[in-house]
Amino acid sequence: MLTKHRPAIAPRDRLLVVRLSAMGDIIHGMPAIAALRRAKPDLQIGWLVEERWAELLCSRDSERLAARSERKPLADWVHVAKFSSWRRALLSDETWCEIRSCRREVRARKYEVALDLQGAIRSALAARSTGAGIRIGSSQPREGPARMFYTHAIDVRGAHVIEHALSLASVFAGQSLEYVQPPFPVDPATEAWADHQSEMYGGKPVAILNPGAGWGAKCWPAQSFGAVACALVERGMAVLVNHGPGEEALAEAVRDSSGGVAVPLKCSVGELIALTRRARLFIGGDTGPMHLAAALRVPVVALFGPTRPERNGPFGTPNVVLRSPESVYNTTHTDRRDEGLVSIQPQAVMEAVDQLLGEKHG
């Protein structure tokens, strides 16, 4: 029978976290697992994640099932799924071979509890397929039918999604868990690459701008980012423009509107982690790289439009959130521009920068 509050769960030794995607959502779940590890240091923890985001947890594929180390500091085992590609080729023999292989790998660890931090039908089904006798999830998951696959459906607490994850992990811990800064993988080769990138700017503090987002309505104009880049350079900072696959034209537009002072840089997930560690400032919208910066305690100026900062805003780091009263809450993934977000002026962003860092940055 489902229970909606905080049932006692007898101590268990092995827990599987199911949070498949996306970047920011995975990062939102990591503080809860870091808190759980602190509360129960002998607990063995696995994590089922989409292949694209595995570097958030493990810097090298060869380390996924090896002993925990600086290259894989949070989870004992990282299990990689390919749900995105599987869905596109569901009738393929190769797809079903990969699904069976992933299922065997997970089941071999004999997890007793599965903690679904995603709240989607596919994540709830994945949790059930592990063979775990106890399956914990939210009583109000993102996709309602997911609730049917939980043995323990919990009323989450707090406004922010990080607090929701802490609520779910607290049920397993048997105690109230507080935010713990999550550890990210450290790979010596990637760290050396990031050191080299930093040295190229002559010791100047680095600001990372991130003009992209999951959908168009969350994007602040490239021209506005360009104006901010110019102002940051005048204050003695080096400006990098992070962009993901398919965002090359957007990054180039920021560079062009800055007169070339903003430098586009396309990184792997691991490289972005290492580079963000060295940043003095991050400016961007509600997107994975912003949540990464917050988790690494880099000061953040966050530009919000259709989503709610009280739910998805930067957490655990000095920050200023800018959101216009004209913005309307909307999670339909529309590319139609948010007029409130567009109306935020570069001057307001620079005032936020000065509030965070002071007027002298060089």
N, C-alpha and C positions, 0 to 999 in steps of 0.2 A: 504494500500500500504506500502511496506517496505521502510524504509529510512536508509541510510547508514552513516549518519554523527551524529550530536548532536541535535536532535529535542527537542524542549521544551515539557516537560511533566508536566501537571498541578499537583499541590500538591496532594498527596494521603496519606492515613493514614496507610494502611496495605500492607506490602511487603512480598512475599514468595521467599526465596532463594532456588534454586534447584542446589545442588552440592552433588551428591549421594556418590561418592567415588573418589579416594581412599584416604588414610591418608594424603599424602603430598599435593594432589590436594585440599582437603578440607581446609587444613591449609593455602594454597596459597590464598584461597578466603576470609579467616577470616579478614585480615587487612582492606579490602575494606568495609566489613560490620561494623567493629569497627569504621572506619572513617565516614561511613554513620550515625551510631548511634550518634556519636559526633556532626555531622552537623545537625541532626534532632532528638533531644532527645525525642520527643513525638511520633516518628514513632514506630509502632508495627511491629515486624519482626518475621516471622516464617522461619524454615529451614527444608527442606525435605532431609533426609540423609539415607544411608544404615544402617541397624541395627548394623552391625559390628563396625561402626565408630561413633556411637551416643555419646560415652563417650568424644569425642572431644568437644562436645557442652553441654552435660548434664551428670552429674556424676551418676545419679540414674534414672531408668525408671519411678519411681513414681513422679518425678519432671518435666517430659516432658511438661505437659500442666499447671503446677502450675505457680505462680508468679515468675518473674525473681529473682534470688538470686545468692550467690557465687557459688552454685552448678550448676547454669545455667546462666552465666553472659552475654552472647552475644545475644542470641535469646530469644524472649518472649515465643515462642512455638517451640518444636522440634518434627517433625513428622517422624516416622520411617517407612521406606520401606524395603522390602526384595526381591529386584529385582533379586538378584543372585539365591536364592532358588526358587522364582516364575518361573524363566526361565527354571529351571530344571524339574519343575512339572507343566507345563502350563495347562495340561488337568485335573488337580486335582480340586475337588470341594473345598477343603480347601484353595488352592491357590486363587481361585476366590473370596472366602469369605473374605480372608485377603486383597485382592486388593480393594474390595468394601468398606471394613471397613476403610482402609487407605484413600480412596478417600472421603468418608463421613466426616472423621475427618478433612481433609484439607479444604474441601468446607465449612464446618461449620464456619470457621474463616473468610470467605468472603474476601479473598485477592483481592485487586484491581490490583496489579502488581505482575508478576512473573519474577524473574531475574535468567536466566539460566547461571550459571558459568561453566557448564560442556561442553556444545556444542556437545552433543551426541544426536542421534535420540531419545533414551529412555528418556533422561532428557528433551528434547524439548516437547515430547509427554506428559510427566508428567506435565510440566508447562501448557500446553494447557488444560489438564484434570482438572486443579484446578478451572476453570471458570474465571480466571483473565482476564480482558478485555485487559490489556496491558502486552505484553510478550517481554522482552528485552534479546537479545543475541548478540553474535559476528557475524559480516558479513562474517567472515571466520571461522566457527566453525570447531571443530575437525572432525566431520562427516557432510559433505556438506548438505545433505538433511534436517538436523535440522533447517537450515535457513528458510525453508518454514513455520515453525510453529511460527515464531516471528512476532510481529507487528512492532517492532523496531529492525532492524539489524544494529549494530554499528561497525564502524571501530575503533578497539582498538588501543591504543597508548602504546609505550614503548617496550622494548626488553623482559622484564621478565614477567612471567605469573601473578605475583602479580600486576604489573602495568596494565596488561590487565584487571584484575578484577576491579581495581580502575577506569579504563576508563568506564566500564559498569555501575558501581555504580554512577559515576559522572553524567551520563545522567539522572538517576533518581533524584539525589540530585539537579540538576540544577546548579552545581558549581563544580569546579575542586577539587577533594579530594586527600589528601596526605596520605602517609603511617601512620597508627596508629598501635602500637603493640597490637595484639589481646589478650583479656582475655580468660583464660582457666578455666574450672571448678575447684573448690577447695572443696574437700570432707574431713572433719575432720578425718575420719577413715583411709582414704588412705594416708593423710598427716602424720598421726602417724606411719603408716607402713613404709613410706619412711624415717622418722626420725630414726626409729629403724634400718633400713638397713644402714643408714649413720653412726650411732653410732657403728655398728659392725666393722668398719674400723678405729676405734680409732682417729677420727677427721682428718684423712688424706683426702686431696682433691681427689675427685672421677673423674675418666675419664671413659666415656662410649664409648666402641667400638661397632660398628654395622656392622658385616661382611655380612649380608644378603642384598638382594635387590629384586626388582620386577622380574628381570630375570637375568640369569647367566652372561651375558656379562657385567653387571654393578658391578660384584663382584670382589673385590681385593682379592688376595690369602690369605687363612687362615694362612699360614706360615708367611706371611708378617705381618699380624695383630699380630701374636704371638711374633715376634721380636720387634714390637713397644710396646707391652704390657710389655715385659721385660725391655725395656729402660725407660718406664714411671714409673715402680716400682722402678728402680734404682734412679729415681728423686724424690722418696718419695710419689708417688701417689698410690691410690687403683684403680684397673682396673676391670670394670664390662663388660661383653659381653652380650649385649641385643640380643635376638633372638625371632622370631615369630613362629607361628605354622609351623611345617615341617622343621625348621632350626636347630633342636637340634644337628644333626651330625656336622653341620658347626660350631656351637658354641663350641662343644667338641673338634673339630680339632684346633680351636684357643687356647683353654685351654691347650691341649696337646703340641702344638708347643711352648707355653710360659713356659713350665715346670710346669704348674699348678698355676701360679701366676694370670692369668686372670680368673675371676670367672663368669661362665655363669649364667644368670638370665632371666627367662621368666616372663614377666609382662603382665597384662591387659593394655588396653589403658590408663585407669585412673591412674594406678600405674606408668606407664612409664612417664606420665606427671609430677607426683609428684616427681619421682626420678630425672628426667632431670632438674627440678627446682634447685636441690641441686648439680648438676654436675659442675665441674670446666672446663671440656673440653669434646668435642664430636669429634670422628673420624669415618667417614663412607662415603659411596657413596651416589649417588642420590637416596634417599629413604625417606619414611615418617618420621622415627625417626630423620633424619638429619634436615628436615624442621621444625620439632617440636623444636629441640634444637635451631635453628636459631630464631624461633618465640619467644622463651623464653630468647633470648639474651645470650645464652651460646656460648663461643668461639668454632668455628668449623674449623676442617681441613677436607675439602671435597675432595674425590677421584673420579674424573670423567673419564669416558671412552667414550661410544657411544653417550651420551647425552650432550647437550650444557649448560655449566654453566651460560652463559649470559641469558639463558631462564629459567633454573631450579635451578640455584645455590643458596647458602645460601644468605639470604637477611635480612638486619636489625640488623646484629650482627658482631662483629669482626671475620674475617675468612681468611683462606688461601685456595685457590682452586688449586689442583694439577691435571693437565691434560697433557698427552704427545701429542706432534705433530703427533705421529703415530696413535692416535685414530681417528676413522672414524665415523662420525655421522650416527647413525642407531637406529631406533625406532621399529624394527620388533620383539622385545621381544625374540631375539635369545639367546640361552644358549651358543653359541660359544664364547669362551673367546676373549676379546679385548686385543690384544697384547700390545697396548700402555698403557692401564691401568695396565696390569701385570708388565710392565717394570718399573713402579714407585717403587723406592727403599725405604725401611724403614728409611734409613738415611735422605732422602728428607722429609719424614713425620715428623721426629723428629726435623729437622731444621725449619719446619713450626710451630711445637709446641713451640719451643724456640722463634720464632718470635712473636707468639701470647702471650705467658705467661712469657717470660723471662727464663733464664737458671735455676732458683731455683724455685721449685714448692712445696716443702715440707713444 
